[in-house]
Amino acid sequence: MFLIKKYVNYILNNLLEKTIYRKIYNKKIEYIDFKKLLENKRVCLVGPAEYIDKEFVNHGKVIDSYDIVVKLNSFIKTDKSLFQNYGEKMDILITSLWYDPLATFCHKETYTKENINKPLLIYYQNGRLKKLFKLFFKINENITICEQPKENFKELFNMLKYSPTTGMLAIFECLKCNPRELYITGMTFGHDVKYRTYVDKYYKDFIQDENINDAKRNTGAHNMVAEFNLTKKLMANNNIVVDNYLKTEIFHI
């Protein structure tokens, strides 16, 4: 009797899973369509580095002037007080969908219609679409999703020899879409010794420890030196523009 009940539950759960997938994938776009959104556009990629809030005034106007604004991870839940320097516009959110209780972007209430009242495309790293997020996307018709092709991740991994951060993945993916210009702001590549924190609170609980902060060159599976060097190389061969702080304090150019 127990085995029959277990089998019935297994069948029902599979049916539910398929139903959820069908509803989600009706709102899924193919990678080729994602590329068309950015191709030949002026694209702004915004990270949550604290230096923007400390070094810039009304930087949000610059960000919002771009054709397409791409933001990272927990910018999904940006406080309105940050709009002045980090911009209000967000056309695409690139996220790893990594579930962490301390991260602000992985709670169910984040994806409600009240929080996301404008159309938003979520581009996520392959293999991370967990049941938790399937349910989030299901309840909000304002969200469209696009999954990163496996071959893209492999290509970037081979370039770094390490698993990329979401920020590095975002730079790589934006460039593959052939934008007319890619403006990068609010990213530090682990090389900012002046400001240690991130305004989206993504790493806030970790960086109070001086041994685990933005200056640390290797963080878990990531290698920030490799990402810094790769970005500098990409800057020499692509239509990349960086903000003045990145130019003078991070890349020293």
C-alpha positions as CSV (number, residue, x, y, z in Angstrom):
1,M,0.0,0.0,0.0
2,F,2.8,2.3,0.9
3,L,4.6,1.7,-2.4
4,I,1.4,2.4,-4.4
5,K,0.9,5.6,-2.5
6,K,4.5,6.6,-3.2
7,Y,4.1,5.8,-6.9
8,V,0.9,7.8,-7.2
9,N,2.6,10.8,-5.5
10,Y,5.5,10.5,-7.9
11,I,3.1,10.5,-10.9
12,L,1.2,13.5,-9.6
13,N,4.4,15.5,-8.9
14,N,5.6,14.8,-12.4
15,L,2.4,16.0,-13.9
16,L,2.6,19.2,-11.7
17,E,6.1,19.7,-12.8
18,K,5.2,19.4,-16.5
19,T,2.3,21.8,-16.0
20,I,4.6,24.4,-14.3
21,Y,7.2,24.0,-17.1
22,R,4.6,24.5,-19.8
23,K,3.4,27.7,-18.2
24,I,6.9,29.0,-17.8
25,Y,8.2,28.1,-21.2
26,N,5.3,29.9,-22.8
27,K,7.1,33.0,-21.5
28,K,10.5,31.8,-22.5
29,I,12.4,33.4,-25.5
30,E,15.2,31.7,-27.4
31,Y,18.7,32.9,-27.2
32,I,18.6,34.2,-30.8
33,D,15.8,36.5,-29.8
34,F,17.8,37.7,-26.8
35,K,20.7,38.6,-29.1
36,K,18.3,40.7,-31.3
37,L,17.3,42.8,-28.3
38,L,20.9,44.0,-27.8
39,E,22.3,43.9,-31.3
40,N,23.5,47.3,-32.4
41,K,22.1,49.0,-29.3
42,R,23.7,51.2,-26.7
43,V,23.8,48.9,-23.7
44,C,24.5,49.8,-20.1
45,L,25.6,47.1,-17.7
46,V,25.1,48.1,-14.0
47,G,26.7,46.4,-11.1
48,P,26.0,47.3,-7.4
49,A,29.5,48.6,-6.4
50,E,29.4,51.2,-3.6
51,Y,31.7,53.6,-5.4
52,I,28.9,54.8,-7.7
53,D,27.0,56.2,-4.7
54,K,30.2,57.7,-3.3
55,E,31.8,59.2,-6.4
56,F,29.0,60.2,-8.7
57,V,26.1,62.6,-8.7
58,N,22.9,61.9,-10.6
59,H,24.6,59.0,-12.4
60,G,21.2,57.4,-12.8
61,K,20.4,59.8,-15.7
62,V,23.4,58.5,-17.6
63,I,22.3,54.9,-17.0
64,D,18.7,55.5,-17.9
65,S,19.7,57.2,-21.2
66,Y,20.9,53.9,-22.7
67,D,18.7,51.9,-25.1
68,I,19.0,48.8,-23.0
69,V,19.9,48.6,-19.3
70,V,21.2,45.3,-17.9
71,K,21.5,44.8,-14.1
72,L,22.7,42.0,-12.0
73,N,21.4,39.6,-9.4
74,S,19.8,41.4,-6.5
75,F,19.1,44.6,-8.4
76,I,15.8,42.9,-8.9
77,K,14.9,44.5,-5.5
78,T,16.5,47.9,-5.7
79,D,15.4,50.5,-3.1
80,K,14.0,53.6,-4.8
81,S,16.6,55.8,-2.9
82,L,19.2,54.2,-5.2
83,F,17.6,55.4,-8.5
84,Q,19.4,58.7,-8.4
85,N,22.8,57.1,-9.0
86,Y,22.0,53.5,-10.2
87,G,19.1,54.4,-12.5
88,E,15.5,53.3,-12.4
89,K,15.5,51.5,-15.8
90,M,16.0,47.8,-15.9
91,D,15.2,45.9,-19.1
92,I,17.2,42.8,-18.4
93,L,18.3,41.1,-15.2
94,I,21.2,38.7,-15.5
95,T,21.3,36.3,-12.6
96,S,22.9,33.0,-11.5
97,L,19.7,32.1,-9.7
98,W,21.8,30.8,-6.9
99,Y,19.7,30.3,-3.8
100,D,21.2,31.8,-0.7
101,P,19.0,32.8,2.4
102,L,21.2,36.0,2.7
103,A,20.7,37.1,-0.9
104,T,17.9,39.5,-1.5
105,F,17.0,38.2,-4.9
106,C,15.8,34.7,-4.1
107,H,12.7,35.2,-2.0
108,K,9.3,34.6,-3.4
109,E,7.9,38.1,-2.6
110,T,10.7,39.6,-4.8
111,Y,9.0,38.4,-7.9
112,T,5.4,39.6,-7.2
113,K,3.5,41.8,-9.6
114,E,3.8,44.7,-7.2
115,N,7.6,44.5,-7.2
116,I,7.9,43.9,-11.0
117,N,5.2,46.0,-12.5
118,K,7.0,46.5,-15.8
119,P,8.1,43.8,-18.4
120,L,11.4,42.3,-17.3
121,L,13.6,39.7,-19.1
122,I,15.5,37.5,-16.8
123,Y,18.6,35.8,-18.3
124,Y,20.0,33.1,-16.2
125,Q,22.9,30.7,-16.0
126,N,22.3,27.2,-17.4
127,G,21.3,24.6,-14.9
128,R,20.1,26.9,-12.1
129,L,16.4,27.1,-12.8
130,K,15.2,25.4,-9.6
131,K,11.7,24.6,-8.5
132,L,11.7,27.6,-6.3
133,F,12.2,29.9,-9.2
134,K,9.8,28.1,-11.5
135,L,7.1,29.0,-9.0
136,F,8.2,32.6,-8.8
137,F,8.1,33.1,-12.6
138,K,4.8,31.3,-12.9
139,I,2.9,33.9,-10.8
140,N,4.0,37.0,-12.7
141,E,3.2,37.5,-16.4
142,N,5.5,40.6,-16.5
143,I,8.5,38.2,-16.4
144,T,10.0,36.6,-19.5
145,I,13.0,34.3,-19.2
146,C,15.9,33.3,-21.4
147,E,18.4,30.5,-20.5
148,Q,22.1,30.8,-21.3
149,P,23.2,28.3,-23.9
150,K,25.5,25.6,-22.4
151,E,28.1,26.2,-25.1
152,N,28.3,29.9,-24.1
153,F,29.1,29.0,-20.5
154,K,31.7,26.5,-21.6
155,E,33.3,29.0,-23.9
156,L,33.7,31.5,-21.1
157,F,34.8,28.9,-18.6
158,N,37.6,27.8,-21.0
159,M,38.7,31.5,-21.3
160,L,38.9,31.9,-17.5
161,K,39.7,28.4,-16.4
162,Y,37.4,29.2,-13.5
163,S,33.6,29.4,-13.1
164,P,32.6,33.0,-14.0
165,T,30.9,35.5,-11.6
166,T,27.5,36.8,-12.8
167,G,29.2,40.1,-13.7
168,M,31.7,38.4,-15.9
169,L,29.1,36.3,-17.5
170,A,27.0,39.5,-18.2
171,I,29.9,41.3,-19.9
172,F,30.6,38.2,-22.0
173,E,27.0,37.7,-23.0
174,C,26.4,41.4,-23.8
175,L,29.4,41.4,-26.1
176,K,28.3,38.3,-27.9
177,C,25.1,40.2,-28.9
178,N,27.2,42.8,-30.8
179,P,26.0,46.0,-29.2
180,R,27.0,49.3,-30.7
181,E,28.4,50.3,-27.3
182,L,28.6,48.5,-23.9
183,Y,29.0,50.9,-21.0
184,I,30.1,49.2,-17.8
185,T,29.5,50.8,-14.4
186,G,29.3,49.6,-10.8
187,M,31.7,46.7,-11.1
188,T,35.1,46.3,-9.3
189,F,36.5,42.9,-10.5
190,G,37.9,42.5,-6.9
191,H,40.3,45.4,-7.4
192,D,38.6,48.3,-5.5
193,V,40.6,49.0,-2.4
194,K,38.8,52.3,-1.6
195,Y,35.2,51.0,-1.2
196,R,34.4,47.6,0.1
197,T,30.6,47.2,0.0
198,Y,27.8,46.7,-2.4
199,V,24.6,48.8,-2.2
200,D,22.3,46.0,-3.1
201,K,23.3,44.2,0.1
202,Y,24.2,41.1,-1.8
203,Y,27.5,40.7,0.0
204,K,26.9,43.0,2.9
205,D,26.9,40.3,5.6
206,F,30.2,38.9,4.3
207,I,32.4,41.9,3.7
208,Q,32.4,43.2,7.2
209,D,35.1,40.7,7.8
210,E,38.4,42.1,6.4
211,N,39.5,38.6,5.4
212,I,36.5,38.3,3.1
213,N,36.0,41.4,1.2
214,D,36.0,43.0,-2.2
215,A,39.8,43.0,-2.4
216,K,40.0,39.2,-2.0
217,R,41.3,37.9,-5.3
218,N,39.8,34.4,-5.2
219,T,36.3,34.0,-3.9
220,G,35.1,30.4,-3.9
221,A,35.0,29.0,-7.4
222,H,35.8,32.4,-8.9
223,N,39.1,34.0,-9.8
224,M,38.9,37.8,-9.8
225,V,42.4,38.3,-11.2
226,A,41.4,36.1,-14.2
227,E,38.2,38.1,-14.7
228,F,40.1,41.5,-14.4
229,N,42.6,40.4,-17.0
230,L,40.0,39.1,-19.3
231,T,37.9,42.2,-19.1
232,K,40.9,44.4,-19.8
233,K,41.7,42.3,-22.8
234,L,38.1,42.6,-24.0
235,M,38.2,46.4,-23.5
236,A,41.0,46.6,-26.1
237,N,39.1,44.7,-28.8
238,N,35.4,45.7,-28.4
239,N,33.1,48.7,-28.1
240,I,33.4,48.9,-24.3
241,V,33.2,52.1,-22.4
242,V,33.8,52.2,-18.6
243,D,32.9,54.9,-16.1
244,N,35.6,57.3,-14.9
245,Y,36.1,55.5,-11.6
246,L,36.7,52.2,-13.3
247,K,39.0,53.8,-15.8
248,T,41.2,55.6,-13.2
249,E,40.9,53.6,-10.0
250,I,40.5,50.0,-11.2
251,F,42.1,49.7,-14.7
252,H,44.4,52.7,-14.3
253,I,44.1,53.9,-17.9
